[in-house]
Amino acid sequence: MILSDDTAVRGAWWQLTLIALAEFLAMTLWFSATAVTPSLVRELALSPGESAWLTMAVQVGFVAGTLAGALVNVADLVSAPRLVCAGACVAAAANLAVLSVDSGVSVTLLRAATGVGLAAVYPPAMKLAASWFRRRRGFALGLLIGALTLGKAFPYLITTWLGNDWRSALQLTSALAVAGGGLVLAFGREGPHTAATVRFDPHALRRLLAVRGVRLALVGYLGHMWELYAMWTWVGVFATASFTAAGLGPSAATAGTLAAFLAIGMGALGCAVAGAWADAWGKARVARWSMLASAACALATLAVYGRAPVWTFALVMLWGLTVVADSAQFSALVSEYAPAPLVGTALTFQTSLGFLLTMVTIDGVPRLAGVVGWQYAALLLIPGPLVGAAAMRALSTTPASVECAPSHQAQT
């Protein structure tokens, strides 16, 4: 089906707006507990190891959910609106259940369940958005990932507003997630570029990995993910340490929380801008530039640590702008190189491996900081984007597959 009239184009952008709003609302669950870590540590007497798992458990659950989904091709067998709604509701219920437990183990298990639920939200939402766009897919997915990024930053803003009232924060994020799932179920529709529903294919992953473009896009994504979630998880701690070293005093922690919100939130702008550039100049090229810029920012943490707070704020905002700007382009590239009937499985498999890798650096950064200090901790993140940039350079010479090349007739 070709989109050729203004009504169809408006319909695509309306659907993208709806999907992006739902993604923003649902993804407020991701850092909902991380943003209130100090309150949970005080009230539940969590150990340092248990507090670290408030974020890592979500990653574990998300990896388990996406890997299982990829193995059974669920994103290509079940309609995306139903998956998104079901996942959002499961994740919201697990998030809300934290209010009724009193041990670190229970909280960790519920955070993992939240991640499992979100595994049914993120990849299907990307597939749903991609089904409405071909020529402008990079920009469309950039806006979607931007909305997701704002959603992940939002709990930090809620925390600055509600202070130590962590229960209200969890209740609010759960309600937002359910609202997002309901929106997609009620109004979300599969787009004209959706492949017909397929039967279970036990060889789907082998078929995907046989495509050079898919393999290179996957390597680039893994390099990107090596840096992204560790940066998002620990940027507030790094900023707080930098502010303390600069002599900011008791307000250093509050300033660090604000820095985390600004750093993560700036990614929304980066995703939108990179998406627009990617459709004009090439997705792989823009992804490469973004990763080189974020690697430079990670290196620059050495220079700003302990200096005037304005420099730390400026750097983490620039870092946040670049560190996620390339994210949507990997999804767009995979959706273009993968065989059309397996796009949902490809996106799910990609995210599964990427989020599995994030646990290495989420755990490794504070360990390194404990040995050499937070001034040097970000150096661990630099190899990822450099490897990813090399993969994107190679991908620039790889033509898109015939069945997935954007149609010159498509209006969106």
N, C-alpha and C positions, 0 to 999 in steps of 0.2 A: 504494500500500500504506500503511495507517495503522497506526501503532504504538499499540496499545491495552492491552497487558498488561505486567506488571512484567518478565517475561522479556525482552520486546523492548526495554524501556527499559534494562535492565541490559546487554543486548547492545550498545546504542548507546554507553553509557559505557565499556564494555570496549574497543570498537573505538577510541574516542577516546583512551583511555589508551595503547593500542598504537601508534596513529599518532603521538601526541605524543612517546612514548619514541623512536620511530624518527626523528622529526624532530630531536629533541635530539641524538641520536647522529650523524646525518648532518651537521648544521649545525656541528659542531665543526670541520669542515674550512674554514669560511669565513675565520676569522681565524687559522687554524693557523700560517700563515707570518708574518702581521702581528705576532702575539704574540712571535715570536722574531726580529723584525727586527734588533736589535743583533747577535745571534749570526750571522745570515746576512750582514750587512754586513761583519763582521770576517772571516769565513771565506771568503766569495766575493768580497770586495773590491767590493761593490756601490756604485755612485754614489748620491748623494741622489735623483736621478731614478729610478733602478732600484728603490730601496727603496720609493719612493712607489707604484710599480706593483705591489708585492706585494699590495696591497688592490685597486687600480684594475683590475688585470688580471682579478681574479675578477668584478668588476662587468661588465667588457667581455664576458667569456665568458658570464656569466649573461644579459646582454641579448641577445647573439647567439642563445643557445639558446632563450630564451623567445620572441623575435621569430619565429624559424624555426618554433617549435612553434605559435605563434598563427596563422601564415600557412597552415599545413597542417592545423590543427585537431587536432593529435596528442593533446591531452589529452581530446578527446571521441571519439577513434577507438580508442585503446588503453587497456586497463584500467589504473586508477591503481596498483594494487599492483605490476604488472610495470614500469611506468614508474619508480616510486620506487626499486625495487630496482636496475634497470639504471642509473639516474642515480647512485645512491649508489656503486655499484661503479666506474663510470667516474671519478667524482670522487675516490674513494679511491686508485685506481691512479695518477691524475695527481699527487695530493698525495705519494704515496710515491715517485714517480719523481724528485722534487726531490732525494732523497738521492744520486742517481747523476749529477747534472750539476754543472758547475763554472763557469757563466757566468750573468750577470744576464739575458741574453736568453732562455736556456733556462728559467730559473726563471719568468720572466714568461709565457712560452708555456704552461708547465705550470700556472701559476696560472689562466690563461685557460681551459685545458681543465678545471680543477676547477670553474670557474664554469659551463661548458657542462653538465657532469654534474649540478650542483646545480639547473640549470634544469628538469631532469626529476624533481626531488624536491619542491621547494617548492610550485608551483602544483597538481600532481596530489594532493599530500597535503592541501591545502586543499579541493580538490574532493571528495576521499574523505571527509574529516571532515564537510563540509557535507551530503553525501549521507545522513548519519545523523540530521540535525537540521533542524527547521524553526522551532519556537517558541523553542528555546534556542540557536539558531545563533550569536548574538552571543557568548554565554558560551562555547560550545564552541570557536569559532575563537579567542576570547581565550585560552583555555587552550593551544590549539595554538601560537599565536604566542608565548605565554609560554615554552613548551618550546623553541621555536626560538631565542628570545632567550637562554635559559640556555645552549643549545648554542653560540651564538656567543661568549658570555662565557667558556665553559669553558677555551679555550686559554690565557687569561690566568692562570687558576688553575693550570693545568698548568705554565706557565712559572715561576710563583712556587715550585712544588714541585720541578721538575727543574732550574731555574736555566739554565745555558748549554747543557744537553744537548738541543739542538734536534732532533737526529736521533730521539731517543726520543719527543719530543713529536709529530713528524710520523708516526712509526710508530703511536703510540697513537691519534691522531685518525683515521688511515686504518682501523685495525681497528674502531674504534667505528662508523664510517660503514658499513662492510660489514655489521656486526652489525645496524644499524638497517634497512638494505635487506632483509636476510634475514628479519627479523621481519615486515615488511609483506608480503613475498612469501608467507611460510609461513602467516600468520594473518590478514592484512588482507582485508576483504571490502567490496564495494560496498554502500552502504546502500539503503534502500527509496525514497529520494528521488532516486535516480539516473535521469536520462533515458535512454531507449533509445539505443544506439549509432547515431550518425548518419553519413551519407555526407559526403565532402568538400564544403564549401560555399565557393566562391570569394568570395562576397559576405558572409561571416560578419561581418567587421569593420564593414562598412557598416551591416549590420542592427543591430549592437550600438550603434554611435554614433548611430543614429537615435533611441535611447531617452534621453529627457532625464535620467532617474534615473541611467543608466549614465554619461552625460557629466559630471554634477555629482559623482558618486562618484569618477570618474577625476580631475577637477580637485582634489578634496580630497586624494586619494591622492598626487598629484604635489606638492602643497604640503607634505604630511607627509614625503615622501621627500627633498625639498630639504634638510630639516634632519637627518633621522634618521641616515643612514650617515656623513655628515661628522662629526656629533657622536660617533658610535660610534668612528670611525676616529681622531679627534684628541683625544678627551677625556682620554686618558692623557697626551698631550703637553702639553695645556693645564694639567692638574693638576701635572705635573712642573715646568713653568715657574712656576706659582703657588707651589709648595712651595719652589722655589729662591729665588724673590723674597722668600719669607717667612723665608729663612735656614735651611732644613732641612738643607742641606749634602749630603754624599754619599748619604744615604738618600732623597733626593728622587725618584730614578728608580724605586726599589723601591716607594715610596709611590704614585708615579704609576701604576705597573702595577696595584697593588691598587685604586686609585681607578677605573681603567678597568673592572676586573672587577666592582666593586660597582655602578658606574654602569650597565653593560650588564645585569648580573644583576638589578638592581632592576626592570628592565622586565618581567620575568616576573610579578611581583606586580601591576604596573600593568595588564598585559593581562588578568589574571584578574579583578581588581576592575572594570575598565572593561567587561569582557564581561558581568558580572553586572548592572551598572547599565544597560548598553545595552538588554538585553532588557526591563528594567522601565521605563526612561525614554526610550528611543529611541536608535538607533545614531548617527544624524547629530548629535543633541544632545550625546551623550557625546563623540563625536569632536571636536566644536567646542570643548567645554570643555578637552579634553586639549591641543589645539593652542594654545589661548590660554595655558594654564599653561606649556607647554614654551617658548613664545616669551618669556614672562616670565622663565623660568629663564635663557634665553640672554642676555637683557638684564642679569640679575643677576650674570653673570660679571664685569661691570665692577666691581661692589661688593666681591666676595670675593677678587679676584686679589691675591696678595701678602699677604693677611691670615693670621691663624692657620690652620693646616692643617685644623682641625676645621670651619671654615666652608666651605672648598673641598670637603671630603668630603661635608658635608651638602648643599651645592648640587648637586654632580654626581650624588648619589644621588637627589635629588628630580627633577632633570632627567631622569635615566635612567628614573625611574618614569613620568614623563608623556610623554616623547618618543616612546615606542612603544606607549603604552596604547591609542591610537586605531587602530593598524595593522590589527588583526583586523576592526574594524568596517567598513573600506573593502571588505575582501574579502566580508564578510557582505552589505553593501549591494549590491555588484555581483552577487553570487549571487542576490539577491532581485529585482533589477530586470531582469537579463538574461533573454532567452528561455531556458527550461529546457534545451533541447538544446545550448545554446552556453555554458553556465556555465564549463566547463573552458577554452574558448577565451577567454572574457571575462577570467577570472582570469589567464591566461597573458599576454594582451595588456596588462593593467593592470600586472603586475609588470615586463614588458619596458620599457614607457615609464618607469615609476618608477625602475628601476635605471639606465636610461640617463641620467636627470636627475641621479642621485646623483654621477655623475662630475664634473659641473660644480662642485659644492661641495666634494667631496673634494679636488679639485685647487685650488680657489679659496681655501679656508680657510688652508692654510699659506702661500700666496702673499701673502694679505692680512696674515698674521702677520709675514711677513718685512719688510713695509713699516711697519706700525703697532704690531706686537707682539702677543703672544698675549692680552693683556688685552682687546683690541678685536676679535679675529678672529671671535668668535661672533656679532657683529652682522650678518655676512653671512647668517646662517641665519634671521633673524627674518622676512623677507618671506614665506617659504614657508608656515609655519603660519598666518600672518594671511590669506593668500589662501585657503588650505584651509578655514579657519574660516568665511570668507564663503561659500564654496561649500556647506558643511554647513548654514549658515543657510538658504540657498535650497532645499536638498534637503529640509529639514524641512517644506516646504509642498508637496512632490511626493508624491502617493499611489503606493504600490507597484503594479506591474502586476498585473492580475487573475490571470494564470497563475502569478505568483511570490509572491503574498501568502501569508504563513504561514497554514496551516489551523488553525482553532480546535479541530479534532479531533486534531491531532497531539500526541502525548504528549512528544515531545522536540523 
